Amino acid sequence: MKRRRRRGFSLIELLVVIAVLGALMAMLFPALSGARSQAKRAMCSANLKQIGVGMRSYLSENRDRFPHASFLPSVSPFPVSGETAIRIADVLLPSVGGEPRVFHCPNDESGASRPDANNGKSYFESDGSSYEYRIRPPLGGRTMTEVAALFGQFADRTVAEISIWVMRDYDNFHEKAGRPGARRYLYVDGHVTDYEN
């Protein structure tokens, strides 16, 4: 009785299979990375939209006047007068259902190179929000009509209220500076996009 010998893969065949798998993985990783990046941008946009809804709720409860809040509360109370900084996340928290994670952009990560007091911290960790509240001109205490009038004086033309952003990413979280999509912006009417003005 003859025994059949089982033939295994030769070394060459095994190397070819490994090379093919390596090539497939090399093609898939950039696609997966791009999908992950798009998902983070979408999450950031969703957060800003929810903040926009919270801002509209705040405005309706406060005679259409924007809240007073500090630019970088971990550093200074500016532009708020006094010595106590006011975090925009704390002001709007009740208007966004009490969920602080709404103020966190997924690309605002620890380890960022920042000035001494906040070196290595994300903006969310140090200031309670990944999103900066517009301070020029200061929105605090003003209505949108008043803010649009200030912009109009500066630009020497009529400025539509819906073209004015109220919050944006603190930094270029989504792309390198100068590239489209580097930052996400929340406009007064609640739409979120890249900078349009």
C-alpha positions as CSV (number, residue, x, y, z in Angstrom):
1,M,0.0,0.0,0.0
2,K,1.4,3.3,-1.1
3,R,1.2,6.3,1.1
4,R,0.5,9.6,-0.4
5,R,2.7,12.4,0.7
6,R,0.9,15.6,1.6
7,R,2.5,18.5,-0.1
8,G,2.7,21.8,1.9
9,F,3.4,25.3,0.7
10,S,6.9,25.9,-0.6
11,L,8.8,28.8,0.7
12,I,8.3,30.8,-2.5
13,E,4.5,30.2,-2.4
14,L,4.4,31.3,1.3
15,L,6.4,34.5,0.5
16,V,4.1,35.3,-2.4
17,V,1.0,35.0,-0.2
18,I,2.6,37.2,2.5
19,A,3.5,39.8,-0.2
20,V,0.0,39.9,-1.6
21,L,-1.5,40.3,2.0
22,G,1.0,43.1,2.6
23,A,0.0,44.9,-0.5
24,L,-3.7,44.5,0.4
25,M,-3.1,45.9,3.8
26,A,-1.0,48.8,2.4
27,M,-4.0,49.7,0.2
28,L,-6.6,49.3,3.1
29,F,-4.8,51.3,5.8
30,P,-5.0,54.8,4.1
31,A,-8.7,54.1,3.3
32,L,-9.4,53.2,6.9
33,S,-7.4,56.2,8.2
34,G,-9.4,58.5,5.9
35,A,-12.7,57.0,7.1
36,R,-11.6,57.4,10.7
37,S,-10.7,61.1,10.0
38,Q,-14.0,61.7,8.4
39,A,-15.8,60.1,11.3
40,K,-14.0,62.4,13.7
41,R,-14.9,65.5,11.6
42,A,-18.5,64.3,11.5
43,M,-18.6,63.9,15.3
44,C,-17.1,67.4,15.7
45,S,-19.8,68.8,13.4
46,A,-22.5,67.0,15.4
47,N,-21.1,68.4,18.7
48,L,-21.0,72.0,17.3
49,K,-24.6,71.6,15.9
50,Q,-25.8,70.5,19.4
51,I,-23.9,73.5,20.9
52,G,-25.7,75.7,18.3
53,V,-29.1,74.3,19.5
54,G,-28.0,75.0,23.1
55,M,-26.9,78.5,22.2
56,R,-30.3,79.2,20.6
57,S,-32.0,78.0,23.7
58,Y,-29.8,80.2,25.9
59,L,-30.5,83.2,23.7
60,S,-34.3,82.7,23.8
61,E,-34.1,82.5,27.6
62,N,-31.9,85.7,27.9
63,R,-33.6,88.3,25.7
64,D,-31.5,87.2,22.7
65,R,-28.3,88.4,24.4
66,F,-25.1,86.2,24.0
67,P,-23.5,84.9,27.2
68,H,-20.4,86.4,28.7
69,A,-17.5,84.0,28.7
70,S,-13.7,84.0,28.7
71,F,-11.6,83.3,25.7
72,L,-9.1,80.9,27.4
73,P,-10.4,80.5,30.9
74,S,-7.4,78.5,32.1
75,V,-5.2,81.5,31.3
76,S,-7.2,84.6,31.9
77,P,-10.8,85.9,32.4
78,F,-10.4,88.1,29.2
79,P,-12.7,89.6,27.9
80,V,-14.8,89.2,31.0
81,S,-14.2,91.9,33.5
82,G,-13.1,90.8,37.0
83,E,-10.8,88.1,38.2
84,T,-12.9,85.1,37.7
85,A,-12.8,83.3,34.3
86,I,-16.1,82.0,32.9
87,R,-16.1,78.8,30.8
88,I,-18.5,78.8,27.9
89,A,-19.1,75.1,28.5
90,D,-20.3,75.9,32.0
91,V,-22.6,78.6,30.8
92,L,-24.2,76.4,28.0
93,L,-24.1,73.1,29.9
94,P,-27.8,73.3,31.0
95,S,-28.8,74.2,27.5
96,V,-27.2,71.1,26.0
97,G,-28.8,68.6,28.3
98,G,-26.0,68.6,30.9
99,E,-23.6,66.6,28.8
100,P,-20.0,68.0,29.0
101,R,-18.7,65.6,26.2
102,V,-20.6,67.8,23.7
103,F,-17.8,70.3,24.1
104,H,-15.1,67.8,23.2
105,C,-13.8,67.5,19.6
106,P,-12.4,64.0,19.1
107,N,-9.2,65.4,17.5
108,D,-8.5,67.6,20.5
109,E,-6.1,65.2,22.1
110,S,-3.7,65.3,25.1
111,G,0.0,65.8,24.4
112,A,-0.4,69.0,22.4
113,S,2.4,71.6,22.5
114,R,0.9,74.6,24.2
115,P,2.2,77.4,26.5
116,D,3.6,76.3,29.9
117,A,0.5,76.1,32.1
118,N,-1.3,73.9,29.6
119,N,1.5,72.1,27.9
120,G,0.5,68.5,27.1
121,K,-3.2,69.1,27.9
122,S,-6.0,69.2,25.4
123,Y,-8.2,72.3,25.3
124,F,-11.0,70.2,26.6
125,E,-8.9,69.2,29.6
126,S,-7.7,72.7,30.4
127,D,-10.7,74.9,29.4
128,G,-13.7,72.5,29.4
129,S,-14.2,73.0,25.7
130,S,-12.4,72.2,22.4
131,Y,-14.3,75.1,20.9
132,E,-13.5,78.8,21.3
133,Y,-16.2,81.3,21.8
134,R,-15.8,84.4,19.6
135,I,-14.4,87.4,21.4
136,R,-13.8,89.9,18.6
137,P,-16.0,91.7,18.7
138,P,-17.0,90.5,22.2
139,L,-20.4,88.8,21.9
140,G,-21.2,88.8,25.6
141,G,-24.3,90.9,26.4
142,R,-25.0,91.8,22.8
143,T,-27.7,90.7,20.5
144,M,-26.9,89.3,17.0
145,T,-28.3,92.4,15.4
146,E,-25.8,94.5,17.4
147,V,-22.9,92.2,16.5
148,A,-23.9,92.4,12.8
149,A,-24.0,96.2,13.0
150,L,-20.5,96.2,14.5
151,F,-19.2,94.0,11.7
152,G,-20.9,96.2,9.2
153,Q,-19.2,99.3,10.6
154,F,-15.8,97.6,10.4
155,A,-16.4,96.2,6.8
156,D,-18.2,99.4,5.6
157,R,-21.1,97.2,4.2
158,T,-24.1,95.3,5.5
159,V,-23.2,92.0,7.1
160,A,-25.7,89.2,7.2
161,E,-26.2,87.8,10.7
162,I,-26.0,84.2,9.4
163,S,-22.5,84.8,8.0
164,I,-21.0,85.4,11.5
165,W,-19.5,82.5,13.3
166,V,-19.9,82.3,17.1
167,M,-17.8,79.2,18.0
168,R,-15.0,77.2,16.3
169,D,-12.3,74.7,17.0
170,Y,-9.6,76.2,19.2
171,D,-7.0,74.9,16.8
172,N,-6.6,73.3,13.4
173,F,-7.7,69.9,14.7
174,H,-8.7,68.4,11.3
175,E,-6.1,69.4,8.8
176,K,-2.9,71.4,8.6
177,A,-3.2,75.2,8.9
178,G,-4.3,76.8,5.6
179,R,-6.0,73.6,4.2
180,P,-9.7,73.4,3.7
181,G,-11.4,71.7,6.6
182,A,-8.7,72.5,9.2
183,R,-11.3,74.0,11.6
184,R,-15.0,73.6,11.9
185,Y,-17.1,76.7,12.6
186,L,-20.6,77.2,14.2
187,Y,-22.6,80.0,12.7
188,V,-25.4,81.9,14.5
189,D,-28.1,80.2,12.5
190,G,-26.8,76.8,13.7
191,H,-25.1,75.6,10.5
192,V,-21.6,74.1,10.8
193,T,-19.0,74.3,8.1
194,D,-15.5,75.3,7.2
195,Y,-14.8,79.0,7.3
196,E,-16.9,80.7,4.7
197,N,-16.3,84.5,5.2
